């Protein structure tokens, strides 16, 4: 139950940063960098939408669906 509440469920990507970026662009860059380092193909489409390994994901502060 804890894992589900924290966003650790199938089909979601969870990224925890030691320091939270201040603005939206900094978040986008940090997310792209982290996912690329994890070996994913990443493109930011705008409007909080990322394409990760050809699947769309929506960025929410604290959660990535």
FIKOLZA-1660 file (N, C-alpha, C; in steps of 0.1 Angstrom, whole numbers, plus 5000, padded with zeros to 4 digits):
% residues 65
   i   px   py   pz ch aa at
   1 5008 4988 5000  A  X  N
   1 5000 5000 5000  A  X CA
   1 5009 5013 5000  A  X  C
   2 5019 5013 5008  A  X  N
   2 5028 5024 5009  A  X CA
   2 5034 5027 4995  A  X  C
   3 5038 5017 4987  A  X  N
   3 5044 5019 4974  A  X CA
   3 5034 5026 4965  A  X  C
   4 5022 5021 4965  A  X  N
   4 5012 5027 4956  A  X CA
   4 5009 5042 4960  A  X  C
   5 5008 5045 4973  A  X  N
   5 5006 5059 4977  A  X CA
   5 5018 5068 4973  A  X  C
   6 5030 5063 4973  A  X  N
   6 5042 5070 4970  A  X CA
   6 5044 5071 4954  A  X  C
   7 5036 5065 4946  A  X  N
   7 5038 5066 4932  A  X CA
   7 5046 5055 4926  A  X  C
   8 5050 5045 4934  A  X  N
   8 5059 5034 4930  A  X CA
   8 5050 5023 4924  A  X  C
   9 5044 5025 4913  A  X  N
   9 5035 5014 4907  A  X CA
   9 5038 5013 4892  A  X  C
  10 5034 5002 4887  A  X  N
  10 5037 4999 4873  A  X CA
  10 5032 5010 4864  A  X  C
  11 5040 5014 4854  A  X  N
  11 5036 5025 4845  A  X CA
  11 5039 5039 4849  A  X  C
  12 5045 5041 4861  A  X  N
  12 5049 5054 4866  A  X CA
  12 5064 5054 4867  A  X  C
  13 5069 5066 4866  A  X  N
  13 5084 5068 4868  A  X CA
  13 5085 5078 4880  A  X  C
  14 5092 5073 4890  A  X  N
  14 5095 5081 4902  A  X CA
  14 5109 5086 4902  A  X  C
  15 5111 5100 4903  A  X  N
  15 5124 5106 4904  A  X CA
  15 5125 5114 4917  A  X  C
  16 5134 5111 4925  A  X  N
  16 5136 5119 4937  A  X CA
  16 5149 5127 4936  A  X  C
  17 5148 5140 4937  A  X  N
  17 5160 5149 4936  A  X CA
  17 5165 5153 4950  A  X  C
  18 5178 5153 4952  A  X  N
  18 5183 5158 4965  A  X CA
  18 5179 5173 4967  A  X  C
  19 5180 5180 4956  A  X  N
  19 5176 5194 4956  A  X CA
  19 5165 5196 4946  A  X  C
  20 5154 5203 4950  A  X  N
  20 5143 5206 4940  A  X CA
  20 5147 5218 4931  A  X  C
  21 5146 5216 4918  A  X  N
  21 5148 5228 4909  A  X CA
  21 5137 5238 4912  A  X  C
  22 5141 5251 4910  A  X  N
  22 5132 5262 4913  A  X CA
  22 5122 5264 4903  A  X  C
  23 5126 5265 4890  A  X  N
  23 5116 5268 4880  A  X CA
  23 5113 5256 4870  A  X  C
  24 5103 5258 4862  A  X  N
  24 5098 5247 4854  A  X CA
  24 5109 5242 4844  A  X  C
  25 5117 5251 4838  A  X  N
  25 5127 5247 4828  A  X CA
  25 5138 5239 4835  A  X  C
  26 5141 5243 4848  A  X  N
  26 5151 5235 4855  A  X CA
  26 5146 5221 4858  A  X  C
  27 5133 5220 4861  A  X  N
  27 5127 5206 4863  A  X CA
  27 5128 5198 4850  A  X  C
  28 5125 5204 4839  A  X  N
  28 5125 5197 4826  A  X CA
  28 5139 5192 4824  A  X  C
  29 5149 5200 4825  A  X  N
  29 5163 5197 4823  A  X CA
  29 5168 5186 4832  A  X  C
  30 5164 5187 4845  A  X  N
  30 5168 5177 4855  A  X CA
  30 5162 5163 4852  A  X  C
  31 5149 5163 4848  A  X  N
  31 5142 5151 4844  A  X CA
  31 5148 5144 4832  A  X  C
  32 5151 5152 4822  A  X  N
  32 5157 5147 4810  A  X CA
  32 5171 5141 4813  A  X  C
  33 5179 5148 4820  A  X  N
  33 5192 5143 4824  A  X CA
  33 5191 5130 4831  A  X  C
  34 5183 5129 4841  A  X  N
  34 5182 5117 4850  A  X CA
  34 5177 5105 4841  A  X  C
  35 5167 5107 4833  A  X  N
  35 5162 5096 4825  A  X CA
  35 5172 5092 4814  A  X  C
  36 5179 5101 4809  A  X  N
  36 5190 5097 4799  A  X CA
  36 5200 5089 4806  A  X  C
  37 5204 5094 4818  A  X  N
  37 5214 5086 4826  A  X CA
  37 5209 5072 4829  A  X  C
  38 5196 5070 4830  A  X  N
  38 5190 5057 4833  A  X CA
  38 5189 5049 4820  A  X  C
  39 5193 5055 4809  A  X  N
  39 5193 5047 4796  A  X CA
  39 5180 5048 4788  A  X  C
  40 5172 5058 4791  A  X  N
  40 5159 5060 4784  A  X CA
  40 5161 5070 4772  A  X  C
  41 5153 5069 4762  A  X  N
  41 5152 5079 4751  A  X CA
  41 5141 5089 4756  A  X  C
  42 5144 5102 4757  A  X  N
  42 5136 5112 4763  A  X CA
  42 5134 5124 4754  A  X  C
  43 5122 5128 4752  A  X  N
  43 5119 5141 4745  A  X CA
  43 5108 5148 4752  A  X  C
  44 5110 5161 4755  A  X  N
  44 5100 5169 4761  A  X CA
  44 5091 5175 4750  A  X  C
  45 5078 5173 4751  A  X  N
  45 5069 5178 4741  A  X CA
  45 5063 5191 4745  A  X  C
  46 5064 5195 4757  A  X  N
  46 5058 5207 4762  A  X CA
  46 5045 5204 4769  A  X  C
  47 5039 5214 4775  A  X  N
  47 5027 5212 4783  A  X CA
  47 5028 5201 4793  A  X  C
  48 5040 5199 4799  A  X  N
  48 5042 5189 4810  A  X CA
  48 5043 5175 4805  A  X  C
  49 5044 5173 4792  A  X  N
  49 5044 5160 4786  A  X CA
  49 5057 5156 4781  A  X  C
  50 5062 5144 4786  A  X  N
  50 5075 5138 4781  A  X CA
  50 5071 5126 4773  A  X  C
  51 5079 5123 4763  A  X  N
  51 5079 5110 4756  A  X CA
  51 5091 5103 4761  A  X  C
  52 5089 5092 4768  A  X  N
  52 5100 5083 4773  A  X CA
  52 5098 5070 4767  A  X  C
  53 5108 5066 4759  A  X  N
  53 5108 5053 4752  A  X CA
  53 5095 5051 4744  A  X  C
  54 5091 5062 4737  A  X  N
  54 5080 5062 4728  A  X CA
  54 5066 5061 4736  A  X  C
  55 5066 5063 4749  A  X  N
  55 5054 5063 4757  A  X CA
  55 5052 5077 4763  A  X  C
  56 5040 5083 4763  A  X  N
  56 5038 5096 4769  A  X CA
  56 5037 5095 4784  A  X  C
  57 5043 5105 4791  A  X  N
  57 5042 5106 4805  A  X CA
  57 5039 5121 4809  A  X  C
  58 5031 5123 4819  A  X  N
  58 5029 5137 4823  A  X CA
  58 5036 5140 4836  A  X  C
  59 5043 5151 4836  A  X  N
  59 5051 5155 4848  A  X CA
  59 5042 5163 4858  A  X  C
  60 5042 5158 4870  A  X  N
  60 5036 5165 4881  A  X CA
  60 5046 5167 4892  A  X  C
  61 5047 5178 4898  A  X  N
  61 5057 5180 4909  A  X CA
  61 5054 5169 4919  A  X  C
  62 5063 5161 4922  A  X  N
  62 5062 5151 4932  A  X CA
  62 5056 5138 4926  A  X  C
  63 5051 5138 4914  A  X  N
  63 5046 5126 4908  A  X CA
  63 5048 5127 4893  A  X  C
  64 5051 5116 4886  A  X  N
  64 5053 5115 4872  A  X CA
  64 5045 5104 4867  A  X  C
  65 5034 5107 4860  A  X  N
  65 5024 5097 4856  A  X CA
  65 5025 5093 4841  A  X  C
% end
